[in-house]
Amino acid sequence: MRKTLVTWIGQHDLDGALKLEHHGPIYSALSAFDFDEVVLLCNYSSQQGKNYVKWLESKLSDQISLILTQVTLVSPVDFSSIYIAANECLSELAQSKCELSILLSPGTPAMQAVWVLLGKTKYPAQFIQSSKEKGAELVQIPFDIAAEYTPLANVLSSTKLTQLSESFPNQSPAFSEIVTQNPLMERLKQQAQILAKHDVPVLIQGETGTGKELFARAIHNASNRADQPFVAVNCGAFPLNLIDSILFGHKKGAFTGASADRQGYFQQANGGTLFLDEFGELEPSVQVRLLRVLQEGVITPVGAIKEENVNVRIITATHRNLMQAIHDGRFREDLFYRVAVGVLSLPPLRERQGDITLLADALLVDMAKQDIALRGKEISVNAKNIILSQLWPGNIRELRSTLLRASLWSSEDAISADDIKQALFDRPQNNTGLLDKDISQGIDIQNIISDLVRHYIPKALAHSNGSKSKAAELLGLKNYQTLTNWMDKYDVK
C-alpha cells in the first residue's frame, strides 16, 4: 500500500530552505520516515510554494513524489476554510486507499486542530510531529472523537467556534442546565433570557421530551419573579368536573367533599410563574375560563362571593400545532394570541447537530449523582456512534432512559455499542401511512414523498459521518449535488 504524508507548508519550512542547520519540520519528517508521496497544502503565494518544492526535490530521492496543492484561505486561523481545504484533500486521498500520515507541526494551531479532528474521525491516520529538539516522531492522540463533530465544523466560522468554546459566558446561570453547543439552541437560550427580563406570557412549542419545562424553569429563575413560586401543571390531566376547583380553588362546603378551603393553582403561583404544560389539550370550555383570568387578572374560587386578584406570569407549552387547531375550530384564537407573546420553538433532538453525544455525557453524569453505582461510567466512541445513528423520536427523555438501561446492564466502566443496542427498543415498521392509504379518499403524494425524504436522508448522513457523497450513494442518487437539491426542496435540516 502506498505510504502518503500530508501537511501544510509552514513558515518554518520556507525559512528552513534558506538555512544550513534546521531545514524545517517537513524535511525533518521525510528524513526520519519513508514515504512514497507527499501532499503539500500551500496557503502562501504560488511562487513560494513552487520554490519550496523545487528545493525539497533537490534534497530527496527521486522515488518520493511531491504534490503541491495551492489553497486560498480566508485567513490561516479561519476554521471553516481550513476544514474545507483539508477535508477535500483527505477525501481524495481516501479514495486511493493509501496508508495515511499527517504531519501536525507546520501551520497554525487552527490547522493542527482540524487535522486532529479529521484524522481521528473521517480519515483514520497516524500523526507525526517535528521539533528542533527531538526531531520527527510519531505522536499518539490520547482520545477518540465521535463522528458527529466533523459535519458541524464545516459550517461554523472561527468566531462561532470561539463562542462555543467559551460557552457563552454572558448568559444567565439560570440557563446552565440547558446543555448545548448547537447554534440554534444557543440562539434560543439567548432569546429565552431576553423574554425572562420582560414580564410577558411565553409559549414554548416542541415535541414531547425536547426540554420545554426546563426552558420554562430557566425563564422563571432568570426573571424578577425568581424568589416567588414556580407551579407546573399538566393540562392534560384536568378532570372537567373539578377544573374550576383545581385552577381557582374552593371554599369549605362549596360541594360534597370540600371539607376545607383549598387554594387553586393560580393562587399557589400568585406573584410567581404558572407553567401550563400540554396547553393544547385544554377543552374549549376550559379555554373560556382561562381567557377571562388572563384578561382581567381576577379569579373566583368555587363557593366564594368575592373575586380575588392574582398576579401570575403564564408560561405555556405544547407539542401540538395550535394554528392548525385554531383552523380546525379546536382552539380559541383569542386565547392563543393572549399566551403567544413570546414564542420559542424547540427543535427535536435529531435536528440538534453537535448536541446528541454532548447530552448523553451530561445525562450520564447527572444519573451518576443520583446512583452511586453509576459513578465512573462513560460512553465508548463506538457506543456514541450507535447513539448518533438513531432518530430518537422520544427525544431527550428517550435518550436518558436508554442510557440508564445500558449503564445498569454494562459490566464495564465504558458503555459499549452492544450495551446501547441491547437498551434500544425495536420499533415496528409501520407502512400504513405510506403504502396502505385509501386512494378513494384522496391522498397527498407530495407529503408522502416528503416524509420519506426527511426520514432517510438524515439516517444516510449519520451513517456516512456527514459525507454527502457517501450519503447520496447510499440513497441511490447521482451525486452529492442531487442530495443537496433534495435537502433544499424538502427542507431537510
VOGU-3710 file (C-alpha; in Angstrom, 3 decimals, decimal comma):
1> mrktlvtwig> 0,000/0,000/0,000  1,295/3,448/-0,937  2,519/5,493/2,043  1,355/9,101/1,901  2,251/12,085/4,067  0,020/15,151/4,014  0,771/18,515/5,644  0,607/22,268/5,306  3,721/24,189/4,270  4,618/26,373/7,253
11> qhdldgalkl> 6,760/29,453/7,664  9,474/27,395/9,400  9,660/25,197/6,285  10,079/28,200/3,972  12,694/29,655/6,308  14,382/26,245/6,649  15,019/26,091/2,907  17,381/29,025/3,357  19,297/27,676/6,365  22,024/25,106/6,746
21> ehhgpiysal> 21,193/23,873/10,266  17,485/23,089/10,634  15,517/22,752/7,415  12,043/22,780/8,973  9,533/20,121/10,144  8,654/18,732/6,672  12,282/17,950/5,779  12,815/16,528/9,275  9,846/14,159/8,899  10,943/12,996/5,439
31> safdfdevvl> 14,417/12,314/6,787  13,061/10,154/9,608  10,290/8,222/7,820  9,855/6,601/4,416  7,003/7,793/2,174  6,029/7,180/-1,430  4,382/10,549/-1,854  3,972/13,832/-0,007  0,939/16,102/-0,462  1,761/19,705/0,455
41> lcnyssqqgk> -1,018/22,230/1,068  0,208/25,771/0,469  -1,541/28,967/1,608  1,418/31,127/0,585  1,918/32,522/-2,922  2,133/30,062/-5,795  5,742/31,052/-6,452  6,746/30,473/-2,815  5,190/27,025/-2,962  6,937/26,102/-6,223
51> nyvkwleskl> 10,289/27,346/-4,947  9,943/25,270/-1,790  9,026/22,119/-3,722  11,979/22,649/-6,040  14,324/22,972/-3,052  12,790/19,919/-1,343  13,189/17,831/-4,507  16,887/18,643/-4,510  17,201/17,142/-1,019  15,171/13,957/-1,591
61> sdqisliltq> 15,460/10,809/-3,660  13,594/10,582/-6,946  11,368/7,860/-5,501  9,285/10,333/-3,478  6,503/12,062/-5,381  5,796/15,646/-4,277  2,282/17,007/-4,934  1,761/20,741/-4,410  -1,831/21,868/-3,772  -2,387/25,612/-3,802
71> vtlvspvdfs> -5,073/26,709/-1,301  -6,591/30,128/-0,656  -7,849/30,559/2,908  -9,884/33,407/4,393  -7,102/33,520/6,967  -4,724/30,937/8,468  -6,927/30,853/11,595  -10,332/30,571/9,882  -11,623/27,137/10,911  -14,243/26,869/8,184
81> siyiaanecl> -11,966/27,433/5,181  -9,198/25,302/6,740  -11,682/22,480/7,271  -12,989/22,650/3,698  -9,481/22,548/2,201  -8,211/19,762/4,475  -11,369/17,679/4,094  -11,274/17,923/0,290  -7,624/16,847/0,255  -8,141/13,868/2,585
91> selaqskcel> -11,321/12,824/0,802  -9,431/12,439/-2,478  -6,616/10,530/-0,785  -9,086/8,197/0,947  -10,389/7,054/-2,435  -6,906/5,849/-3,400  -6,660/3,519/-0,359  -3,283/4,828/0,805  -1,649/4,462/4,228  -2,153/7,987/5,502
101> sillspgtpa> 0,105/10,008/7,814  -0,423/13,627/8,851  2,396/15,956/9,899  0,938/18,266/12,556  3,824/20,665/13,184  3,614/23,103/10,224  0,887/25,719/10,215  -1,286/27,454/12,802  -2,971/25,866/15,855  -6,256/26,042/13,933
111> mqavwvllgk> -4,743/23,942/11,129  -3,432/21,426/13,644  -6,829/21,189/15,362  -8,586/20,436/12,066  -6,008/17,739/11,212  -6,679/16,016/14,531  -10,447/16,320/14,058  -10,362/14,720/10,601  -7,617/12,202/11,323  -9,478/10,837/14,354
121> tkypaqfiqs> -12,885/10,556/12,668  -13,460/10,526/8,919  -9,964/9,661/7,649  -8,041/7,484/10,145  -4,359/8,426/10,066  -1,203/8,269/12,121  0,183/11,583/13,357  3,759/12,875/13,239  5,225/15,939/14,887  8,625/17,507/14,490
131> skekgaelvq> 10,751/19,828/16,619  14,348/21,082/16,680  14,982/19,350/19,994  13,547/15,867/19,275  13,355/15,737/15,503  10,410/13,892/13,919  8,446/11,303/15,880  5,099/9,530/15,889  2,617/11,016/18,321  -0,380/9,334/19,947
141> ipfdiaaeyt> -3,556/11,409/20,368  -4,906/10,024/23,666  -8,628/10,440/22,967  -11,301/9,494/20,456  -13,740/11,821/18,753  -17,281/10,816/17,781  -18,065/11,311/14,102  -20,833/13,781/14,960  -18,462/16,710/15,275  -16,997/16,763/11,795
151> planvlsstk> -20,033/17,989/9,803  -20,592/20,720/12,390  -17,071/22,113/11,951  -17,709/22,589/8,251  -20,437/25,182/8,771  -19,091/27,140/11,747  -16,932/30,205/11,447  -13,943/30,675/13,727  -15,983/33,269/15,646  -18,729/30,735/16,323
161> ltqlsesfpn> -16,223/28,087/17,365  -14,694/30,556/19,784  -18,142/31,368/21,186  -18,913/27,686/21,649  -15,615/27,028/23,397  -16,308/29,904/25,777  -19,824/28,551/26,482  -21,473/31,971/26,107  -20,276/33,392/29,440  -22,719/36,324/29,354
171> qspafseivt> -25,692/34,019/29,661  -27,643/33,849/32,911  -26,653/30,976/35,243  -30,340/30,008/35,196  -29,808/28,518/31,737  -26,705/26,491/32,646  -28,695/23,237/32,881  -29,650/23,504/29,202  -26,677/21,648/27,700  -25,913/22,515/24,079
181> qnplmerlkq> -23,279/23,570/21,580  -25,764/23,835/18,725  -26,017/27,367/17,253  -29,837/27,245/17,011  -30,199/26,139/20,630  -27,744/28,781/21,781  -29,819/31,395/19,986  -32,994/30,059/21,675  -31,283/30,323/25,064  -30,378/33,943/24,327
191> qaqilakhdv> -33,956/34,680/23,230  -35,352/32,987/26,346  -33,069/35,092/28,512  -34,440/38,244/26,881  -38,012/37,054/27,484  -37,167/36,334/31,120  -36,463/40,014/31,737  -39,831/41,083/30,295  -42,932/40,061/32,231  -44,813/38,742/29,190
201> pvliqgetgt> -46,576/35,399/28,536  -44,425/32,805/26,774  -45,470/29,890/24,576  -42,929/27,063/24,197  -43,520/24,694/21,276  -41,774/21,398/20,605  -42,100/17,640/20,520  -42,508/15,662/23,725  -39,190/15,327/25,533  -37,434/18,352/23,998
211> gkelfaraih> -36,986/20,207/27,296  -39,942/22,602/27,378  -40,262/22,576/31,168  -36,500/23,038/31,517  -36,770/26,236/29,465  -39,803/27,372/31,466  -37,981/26,935/34,788  -34,912/28,724/33,424  -37,045/31,677/32,286  -38,639/31,864/35,743
221> nasnradqpf> -35,279/31,606/37,543  -33,783/34,370/35,372  -36,770/36,681/35,882  -37,675/39,192/38,581  -40,058/36,550/39,971  -37,255/34,065/40,740  -37,840/34,241/44,517  -41,578/33,570/44,063  -43,337/30,205/43,382  -42,976/28,242/40,151
231> vavncgafpl> -46,004/25,983/39,759  -46,054/23,373/36,974  -49,390/21,913/35,856  -50,232/19,230/33,266  -53,344/20,478/31,499  -53,995/17,028/30,016  -54,745/15,655/33,484  -57,617/18,012/34,354  -60,909/16,229/35,219  -63,589/18,505/33,742
241> nlidsilfgh> -65,913/18,321/36,756  -63,180/19,682/39,042  -61,494/22,156/36,713  -62,703/25,315/38,479  -61,625/23,998/41,863  -58,221/22,886/40,549  -57,433/26,193/38,855  -59,159/28,737/41,116  -59,608/26,919/44,440  -62,745/26,444/46,520
251> kkgaftgasa> -64,306/27,377/49,841  -65,222/24,970/52,588  -68,633/23,429/51,923  -68,728/24,547/48,287  -69,538/20,974/47,244  -69,638/17,486/48,690  -66,164/16,625/49,952  -64,989/20,249/50,254  -64,108/19,929/53,940  -61,751/22,913/53,969
261> drqgyfqqan> -60,704/25,922/51,905  -58,314/24,957/49,118  -56,072/27,150/47,011  -56,088/26,625/43,244  -53,044/26,714/41,014  -53,449/30,434/40,273  -53,430/31,245/43,996  -50,458/28,951/44,642  -48,491/30,709/41,878  -49,523/34,228/42,910
271> ggtlfldefg> -46,539/36,567/42,497  -44,649/33,899/40,563  -44,997/31,776/37,432  -47,672/29,271/36,413  -46,406/26,766/33,851  -49,264/25,163/31,899  -47,815/22,103/30,156  -49,756/20,282/27,410  -51,667/23,524/26,897  -53,073/22,289/23,584
281> elepsvqvrl> -55,073/19,581/25,403  -57,430/22,052/27,096  -61,121/21,590/26,371  -62,913/24,622/24,813  -64,935/25,199/27,997  -61,716/25,478/29,996  -60,178/27,796/27,414  -63,006/30,289/28,029  -62,385/30,258/31,798  -58,647/30,861/31,328
291> lrvlqegvit> -59,167/33,684/28,870  -61,092/35,712/31,431  -58,419/35,245/34,091  -55,640/36,267/31,711  -57,557/39,319/30,524  -58,720/40,629/33,881  -56,309/39,133/36,413  -59,085/38,002/38,737  -60,441/34,622/39,833  -63,485/33,471/41,769
301> pvgaikeenv> -62,951/30,363/43,922  -65,784/27,844/43,863  -68,285/28,763/46,579  -66,867/32,285/47,013  -68,816/35,508/46,580  -65,944/37,928/46,042  -63,356/37,876/43,254  -59,659/37,680/44,109  -56,860/39,477/42,282  -53,932/37,322/41,141
311> nvriitathr> -50,581/38,396/39,759  -49,276/35,433/37,786  -46,938/35,128/34,847  -48,123/32,456/32,408  -45,760/30,156/30,507  -47,470/27,575/28,316  -46,086/24,594/26,418  -47,474/22,264/23,782  -46,389/19,652/21,255  -49,420/20,420/19,105
321> nlmqaihdgr> -49,712/22,839/16,175  -52,057/25,374/17,745  -52,508/27,312/14,491  -53,855/24,116/12,913  -56,080/23,590/15,962  -57,423/27,121/15,531  -58,114/26,404/11,849  -59,945/23,197/12,828  -62,030/25,030/15,434  -60,485/23,170/18,383
331> fredlfyrva> -58,646/26,104/19,958  -59,683/29,686/20,600  -57,755/32,207/18,536  -58,138/34,955/21,160  -56,606/32,711/23,842  -53,731/31,777/21,549  -52,735/35,388/20,968  -53,067/36,090/24,682  -50,415/33,473/25,576  -48,259/33,572/22,419
341> vgvlslpplr> -46,479/36,875/23,038  -43,010/35,422/23,400  -42,710/32,209/21,354  -39,895/29,627/21,473  -39,906/26,640/19,105  -37,568/23,919/20,383  -36,057/21,589/17,768  -36,213/17,801/18,196  -33,038/16,077/19,322  -32,400/14,623/15,836
351> erqgditlla> -32,012/18,179/14,475  -29,631/19,397/17,207  -26,378/18,764/15,357  -23,446/18,501/17,732  -25,628/18,001/20,822  -26,555/14,323/20,971  -23,373/12,890/22,456  -22,816/16,054/24,496  -26,236/15,485/26,080  -25,551/11,775/26,516
361> dallvdmakq> -22,402/12,539/28,526  -24,228/15,162/30,615  -27,152/12,812/31,304  -24,767/10,053/32,427  -23,044/12,446/34,843  -26,430/13,526/36,212  -27,551/9,906/36,699  -24,298/9,118/38,494  -25,103/11,843/41,047  -28,340/10,039/41,852
371> dialrgkeis> -26,985/6,475/41,835  -23,509/5,808/43,205  -23,343/2,540/41,242  -23,156/4,536/38,004  -20,170/6,664/39,014  -17,173/6,274/36,768  -19,276/5,141/33,816  -18,510/6,617/30,413  -19,716/6,073/26,861  -17,333/4,499/24,362
381> vnakniilsq> -16,843/6,113/20,955  -18,454/3,127/19,202  -21,459/3,426/21,513  -21,705/7,133/20,727  -21,767/6,398/17,015  -24,668/3,972/17,603  -26,419/6,744/19,526  -25,831/9,121/16,608  -27,446/6,708/14,158  -30,808/6,818/15,969
391> lwpgnirelr> -33,630/9,308/15,316  -34,739/9,476/18,987  -38,473/10,126/18,474  -38,783/10,336/22,266  -36,058/12,992/22,278  -34,060/13,670/25,475  -36,420/11,637/27,657  -35,899/8,561/25,466  -32,123/9,115/25,352  -31,974/9,291/29,143
401> stllraslws> -33,962/6,091/29,705  -31,872/4,246/27,090  -28,635/5,347/28,757  -29,962/4,290/32,148  -30,766/0,771/30,897  -27,420/0,488/29,101  -25,428/1,686/32,124  -27,217/-0,683/34,500  -26,549/-3,668/32,237  -22,967/-2,740/31,362
411> sedaisaddi> -20,403/-4,714/33,350  -17,521/-2,451/32,288  -16,687/1,158/33,066  -17,240/2,076/29,417  -20,714/1,520/27,961  -20,209/-0,411/24,727  -22,034/-0,335/21,404  -23,620/-3,690/22,285  -24,905/-2,258/25,583  -26,627/0,556/23,699
421> kqalfdrpqn> -28,056/-1,811/21,088  -29,495/-4,006/23,809  -31,045/-0,991/25,544  -32,801/0,250/22,387  -36,375/-0,771/21,635  -37,221/-2,463/18,344  -39,765/-0,187/16,752  -42,303/-1,857/14,464  -42,167/-0,778/10,846  -45,489/0,835/10,041
431> ntglldkdis> -46,256/1,157/6,339  -49,873/2,181/6,853  -49,045/5,832/6,351  -47,230/5,123/3,081  -48,494/2,086/1,201  -51,947/1,307/2,593  -53,768/4,610/2,277  -57,308/4,623/0,950  -56,937/6,176/-2,502  -60,719/6,633/-2,775
441> qgidiqniis> -60,458/9,278/-0,048  -57,700/11,089/-1,871  -54,040/11,312/-0,835  -51,306/13,938/-0,843  -48,447/12,152/-2,582  -46,106/15,124/-2,127  -46,450/14,799/1,644  -45,705/11,091/1,408  -42,553/11,769/-0,617  -41,569/14,492/1,839
451> dlvrhyipka> -41,936/12,084/4,784  -39,689/9,535/3,082  -37,033/12,115/2,229  -36,996/13,594/5,739  -36,753/10,118/7,245  -33,968/8,588/5,164  -31,635/11,494/4,327  -30,681/12,204/7,979  -30,107/8,467/8,521  -27,876/8,265/5,445
461> lahsngsksk> -25,880/11,321/6,544  -25,448/9,904/10,052  -24,315/6,553/8,654  -21,782/8,251/6,361  -20,437/10,583/9,080  -21,801/13,630/7,281  -20,340/12,843/3,835  -22,900/13,943/1,261  -21,175/11,935/-1,468  -21,441/8,700/0,538
471> aaellglkny> -24,990/9,514/1,655  -26,033/10,117/-1,973  -24,556/6,754/-2,946  -26,464/5,014/-0,135  -29,710/6,614/-1,321  -29,154/5,782/-4,981  -28,760/9,433/-6,012  -26,367/10,511/-8,780  -24,097/12,750/-6,710  -23,919/14,949/-3,638
481> qtltnwmdky> -25,352/17,929/-5,542  -28,532/15,957/-6,211  -28,712/15,187/-2,486  -28,253/18,875/-1,678  -31,082/19,775/-4,058  -33,391/17,269/-2,371  -32,453/18,644/1,059  -33,241/22,185/-0,057  -36,513/21,158/-1,733  -37,847/19,273/1,285
491> dvk> -36,252/21,490/3,944  -34,138/18,722/5,476  -32,001/20,140/8,287
//
